[in-house]
C-alpha cells in the first residue's frame, strides 16, 4: 500500500490491517460461495483505497446473512461494513464484484 505515494512521514495507522482483514473475508466468501477464479485487486484514488474482490458466479447476489451468536461464519459482509468507509457490489458481463473503500 505504501507504493501509492505516501508523503514522507505520512502513516496509514490501522488501514493496512483492516484492508487485509476485509480482503481475507471477501476472498474467503468468493472462494466458498463463488465460481473460480477469484480476483482480488487493490486500487487507490487521491483520498481512498479501493479493494475489489471478484468471482464468476453471476447467479447470486451478495447479502448479509442471518447469523446466530454461536455460528462460525456468515459475518464477512457485516465485518467489512463495520471497518471500511463503504461496501458495495456490481456485476460485469463475466464477474460479480464486491468492493470496500478505506481512507488513504
FENURGI-V781296 format. One record per pair of residues at least 24 apart in sequence whose C-alpha atoms are under 10 Angstrom apart, sorted by the first residue. I is the first residue (numbers start at 1). J is the second residue. D is the distance in Angstrom with one decimal. If there is no record, write none. Layout:
BEGIN
i: [I I]
j: [J J]
d: [D D]
END
This chain:
BEGIN
i: [1 1 1 1 1 4 4 4 4 4 4 5 5 6 11 12 12 13 15 15 15 15 15 15 16 16 16 18 18 18 18 19 19 19 19 19 19 19 19 19 20 21 21 21 21 22 22 22 22 22 22 22 22 22 22 22 23 23 23 23 23 23 23 24 24 25 25 25 25 25 25 25 26 26 26 26 26 26 26 26 26 26 26 26 27 27 27 27 27 27 28 28 29 29 29 29 29 29 29 29 30 30 30 30 30 30 30 30 31 33 33 33 34 34 34 34 34 35 35 36 37 38 38 38 39 39 40 40 40 41 42 42 42 43 44 44 44 44 45 45 45 46 46 47 47 47 47 48 48 48 48 48 48 49 49 49 49 49 49 49 50 50 50 50 50 50 50 50 50 50 51 51 51 51 51 51 51 52 52 52 52 52 52 52 52 53 53 53 53 53 53 53 54 54 54 54 54 54 54 54 54 54 55 55 55 55 55 55 56 56 56 56 56 56 56 57 57 57 57 57 58 58 58 58 58 58 58 59 60 61 61 61 61 61 61 62 62 62 62 62 62 63]
j: [42 43 44 49 104 43 44 45 46 49 104 44 46 104 104 103 104 104 49 83 84 102 103 104 49 102 104 80 83 84 102 49 50 51 80 83 84 100 101 102 51 76 79 80 83 51 53 76 77 79 80 81 83 84 99 100 51 52 53 76 80 99 100 53 76 53 74 75 76 77 79 80 51 52 53 54 76 77 79 80 97 98 99 100 52 53 54 55 76 98 53 76 53 55 62 73 74 75 76 77 54 55 56 57 62 96 97 98 55 57 60 62 58 59 60 95 96 95 96 95 95 95 96 97 95 97 97 98 99 99 99 100 101 101 101 102 103 104 101 103 104 103 104 101 102 103 104 85 100 101 102 103 104 84 85 100 101 102 103 104 84 85 86 87 99 100 101 102 103 104 87 97 98 99 100 101 102 87 88 89 97 98 99 100 101 89 95 96 97 98 99 100 89 90 91 92 94 95 96 97 98 99 91 94 95 96 97 98 91 92 93 94 95 96 97 91 94 95 96 97 91 92 93 94 95 96 97 96 96 89 90 91 96 97 98 88 89 90 96 97 98 89]
d: [8.4 9.1 8.7 8.6 9.5 8.9 7.0 9.0 9.4 9.4 9.5 9.9 9.9 8.9 9.2 8.5 6.9 9.8 9.2 9.2 9.0 7.0 7.3 7.9 9.8 9.2 9.9 8.7 6.7 7.6 8.4 8.6 9.1 7.4 9.1 8.8 8.2 8.6 8.7 7.4 9.5 9.5 8.9 8.2 9.1 8.4 9.9 7.6 8.5 7.5 5.5 9.1 8.1 8.3 9.6 7.9 7.1 8.3 7.5 9.7 8.8 9.4 8.9 9.8 8.9 10.0 9.8 8.5 5.1 7.8 8.3 7.7 9.6 8.9 6.5 9.0 6.4 7.4 9.8 8.0 9.9 7.6 8.7 9.4 9.5 6.3 8.1 8.8 9.5 9.5 9.9 8.6 9.6 9.5 9.5 9.8 8.8 9.9 7.3 9.0 7.2 5.8 8.8 8.8 9.9 9.3 9.4 9.2 7.8 8.3 8.9 9.9 8.6 9.3 8.4 9.8 8.8 9.3 9.7 9.9 9.6 9.3 9.9 9.7 9.4 8.9 9.4 9.7 9.7 9.3 9.6 9.8 9.7 9.4 9.3 9.4 9.8 8.0 10.0 9.8 8.2 9.7 7.6 9.9 8.7 6.3 5.2 9.0 10.0 6.4 5.4 4.5 4.4 10.0 9.8 8.3 5.6 5.1 6.3 5.9 9.9 9.9 9.6 9.7 6.7 5.9 4.6 6.6 9.1 9.6 9.4 9.9 8.2 5.4 5.2 6.2 8.2 9.8 9.6 8.9 6.4 5.7 4.3 6.7 8.8 9.3 9.6 8.3 5.5 5.3 6.3 8.9 9.4 9.5 8.9 9.7 9.5 6.0 5.5 4.2 6.4 8.7 9.8 8.5 5.5 5.6 6.7 8.9 9.4 9.5 9.4 6.1 4.5 6.0 8.7 9.6 8.3 6.7 6.4 9.7 7.3 8.7 8.5 7.4 6.4 5.8 9.6 9.0 8.5 8.7 9.3 9.4 8.2 10.0 9.9 8.9 7.5 9.6 8.9 9.2 7.8 10.0]
END
